[in-house]
Amino acid sequence: MTTYKIVTKGVFEKQQKFEERLNSLALEGWRAVSIASDSGLVKVLMEKTR
């Protein structure tokens, strides 16, 4: 079974803090499938196979 999660970078969130959040999710087994950016808003689709 595969679960999905959308992680959004906030407008006022620093780039380094966002990267740390993604790295902590990667350590839990999540992997980035798709990344989209528009007007400074970044969204990452993550998936995890259980």
mmCIF file of the C-alpha atoms, coordinates in Angstrom:
data_MODEL
# 
_entry.id   MODEL 
# 
loop_
_atom_site.group_PDB 
_atom_site.id 
_atom_site.type_symbol 
_atom_site.label_atom_id 
_atom_site.label_alt_id 
_atom_site.label_comp_id 
_atom_site.label_asym_id 
_atom_site.label_entity_id 
_atom_site.label_seq_id 
_atom_site.pdbx_PDB_ins_code 
_atom_site.Cartn_x 
_atom_site.Cartn_y 
_atom_site.Cartn_z 
_atom_site.occupancy 
_atom_site.B_iso_or_equiv 
_atom_site.pdbx_formal_charge 
_atom_site.auth_seq_id 
_atom_site.auth_comp_id 
_atom_site.auth_asym_id 
_atom_site.auth_atom_id 
_atom_site.pdbx_PDB_model_num 
ATOM 1  C CA . MET A 1 1  ? 0.000  0.000  0.000  1.00 0.00 ? 1  MET A CA 1 
ATOM 2  C CA . THR A 1 2  ? 1.323  3.420  -0.952 1.00 0.00 ? 2  THR A CA 1 
ATOM 3  C CA . THR A 1 3  ? 0.432  6.590  0.912  1.00 0.00 ? 3  THR A CA 1 
ATOM 4  C CA . TYR A 1 4  ? 0.961  10.121 -0.343 1.00 0.00 ? 4  TYR A CA 1 
ATOM 5  C CA . LYS A 1 5  ? 1.575  13.439 1.371  1.00 0.00 ? 5  LYS A CA 1 
ATOM 6  C CA . ILE A 1 6  ? 1.820  16.985 -0.019 1.00 0.00 ? 6  ILE A CA 1 
ATOM 7  C CA . VAL A 1 7  ? 4.394  19.134 1.764  1.00 0.00 ? 7  VAL A CA 1 
ATOM 8  C CA . THR A 1 8  ? 4.105  22.890 1.198  1.00 0.00 ? 8  THR A CA 1 
ATOM 9  C CA . LYS A 1 9  ? 6.777  25.485 1.915  1.00 0.00 ? 9  LYS A CA 1 
ATOM 10 C CA . GLY A 1 10 ? 5.220  28.457 3.639  1.00 0.00 ? 10 GLY A CA 1 
ATOM 11 C CA . VAL A 1 11 ? 5.721  31.959 2.263  1.00 0.00 ? 11 VAL A CA 1 
ATOM 12 C CA . PHE A 1 12 ? 7.698  33.060 5.324  1.00 0.00 ? 12 PHE A CA 1 
ATOM 13 C CA . GLU A 1 13 ? 9.466  29.722 5.928  1.00 0.00 ? 13 GLU A CA 1 
ATOM 14 C CA . LYS A 1 14 ? 13.199 29.813 5.293  1.00 0.00 ? 14 LYS A CA 1 
ATOM 15 C CA . GLN A 1 15 ? 14.620 27.520 2.618  1.00 0.00 ? 15 GLN A CA 1 
ATOM 16 C CA . GLN A 1 16 ? 16.938 25.768 5.095  1.00 0.00 ? 16 GLN A CA 1 
ATOM 17 C CA . LYS A 1 17 ? 14.048 24.971 7.482  1.00 0.00 ? 17 LYS A CA 1 
ATOM 18 C CA . PHE A 1 18 ? 12.015 23.529 4.592  1.00 0.00 ? 18 PHE A CA 1 
ATOM 19 C CA . GLU A 1 19 ? 14.954 21.355 3.495  1.00 0.00 ? 19 GLU A CA 1 
ATOM 20 C CA . GLU A 1 20 ? 15.387 20.095 7.065  1.00 0.00 ? 20 GLU A CA 1 
ATOM 21 C CA . ARG A 1 21 ? 11.695 19.159 7.152  1.00 0.00 ? 21 ARG A CA 1 
ATOM 22 C CA . LEU A 1 22 ? 12.008 17.248 3.857  1.00 0.00 ? 22 LEU A CA 1 
ATOM 23 C CA . ASN A 1 23 ? 15.156 15.485 5.057  1.00 0.00 ? 23 ASN A CA 1 
ATOM 24 C CA . SER A 1 24 ? 13.457 14.380 8.269  1.00 0.00 ? 24 SER A CA 1 
ATOM 25 C CA . LEU A 1 25 ? 10.582 12.933 6.219  1.00 0.00 ? 25 LEU A CA 1 
ATOM 26 C CA . ALA A 1 26 ? 13.109 11.132 3.996  1.00 0.00 ? 26 ALA A CA 1 
ATOM 27 C CA . LEU A 1 27 ? 14.641 9.522  7.087  1.00 0.00 ? 27 LEU A CA 1 
ATOM 28 C CA . GLU A 1 28 ? 11.152 8.203  7.933  1.00 0.00 ? 28 GLU A CA 1 
ATOM 29 C CA . GLY A 1 29 ? 10.950 6.478  4.537  1.00 0.00 ? 29 GLY A CA 1 
ATOM 30 C CA . TRP A 1 30 ? 9.172  9.140  2.464  1.00 0.00 ? 30 TRP A CA 1 
ATOM 31 C CA . ARG A 1 31 ? 10.539 9.992  -0.990 1.00 0.00 ? 31 ARG A CA 1 
ATOM 32 C CA . ALA A 1 32 ? 9.864  12.968 -3.250 1.00 0.00 ? 32 ALA A CA 1 
ATOM 33 C CA . VAL A 1 33 ? 7.874  12.079 -6.362 1.00 0.00 ? 33 VAL A CA 1 
ATOM 34 C CA . SER A 1 34 ? 7.128  15.514 -7.794 1.00 0.00 ? 34 SER A CA 1 
ATOM 35 C CA . ILE A 1 35 ? 8.105  19.109 -7.041 1.00 0.00 ? 35 ILE A CA 1 
ATOM 36 C CA . ALA A 1 36 ? 6.200  22.198 -8.217 1.00 0.00 ? 36 ALA A CA 1 
ATOM 37 C CA . SER A 1 37 ? 6.901  25.897 -7.697 1.00 0.00 ? 37 SER A CA 1 
ATOM 38 C CA . ASP A 1 38 ? 4.771  28.938 -8.422 1.00 0.00 ? 38 ASP A CA 1 
ATOM 39 C CA . SER A 1 39 ? 5.261  32.522 -7.201 1.00 0.00 ? 39 SER A CA 1 
ATOM 40 C CA . GLY A 1 40 ? 7.571  31.471 -4.376 1.00 0.00 ? 40 GLY A CA 1 
ATOM 41 C CA . LEU A 1 41 ? 5.258  28.695 -3.175 1.00 0.00 ? 41 LEU A CA 1 
ATOM 42 C CA . VAL A 1 42 ? 6.841  25.239 -3.314 1.00 0.00 ? 42 VAL A CA 1 
ATOM 43 C CA . LYS A 1 43 ? 4.880  21.977 -3.078 1.00 0.00 ? 43 LYS A CA 1 
ATOM 44 C CA . VAL A 1 44 ? 6.444  18.520 -2.903 1.00 0.00 ? 44 VAL A CA 1 
ATOM 45 C CA . LEU A 1 45 ? 4.493  15.298 -3.415 1.00 0.00 ? 45 LEU A CA 1 
ATOM 46 C CA . MET A 1 46 ? 5.945  12.593 -1.162 1.00 0.00 ? 46 MET A CA 1 
ATOM 47 C CA . GLU A 1 47 ? 5.144  8.876  -1.189 1.00 0.00 ? 47 GLU A CA 1 
ATOM 48 C CA . LYS A 1 48 ? 5.796  6.055  1.231  1.00 0.00 ? 48 LYS A CA 1 
ATOM 49 C CA . THR A 1 49 ? 5.273  2.339  0.652  1.00 0.00 ? 49 THR A CA 1 
ATOM 50 C CA . ARG A 1 50 ? 4.064  0.473  3.699  1.00 0.00 ? 50 ARG A CA 1 
# 
